[in-house]
Amino acid sequence: MEIKHTALAGTLESSDIQFTLSKGTGVEINLDSQVEKQFGKQIRKVITDLLAEYDIKNVTVRAVDKGALDCTIKARLIAAIQRATDTQNQPNWEVLG
């Protein structure tokens, strides 16, 4: 799947995460997290795994984490992916299931 334009999802509120996705070369993840020392590896794994499920190979991901749980990370990233690929009305049920 290809990123068509820059998209944003999430907020900067406590226990949330904000994603900005844009076109890139390869997968680049820029993570700004209050809990990066403890959970940075897991946050990056959730992001990388979900991008792989959507077959996204060229993207720059900017993530500003405020202590989000994995389920919130996935939900926000799915919203950003759907916005960036113009597939809001065509959910990928295999990924969501």
Summary of the structure (lengths in Angstrom):
residues: 97
radius of gyration: 12.3
end to end distance: 18.6
largest distance: 36.8
contacts: 283
relative contact order: 0.29
helix: 38%
strand: 25%
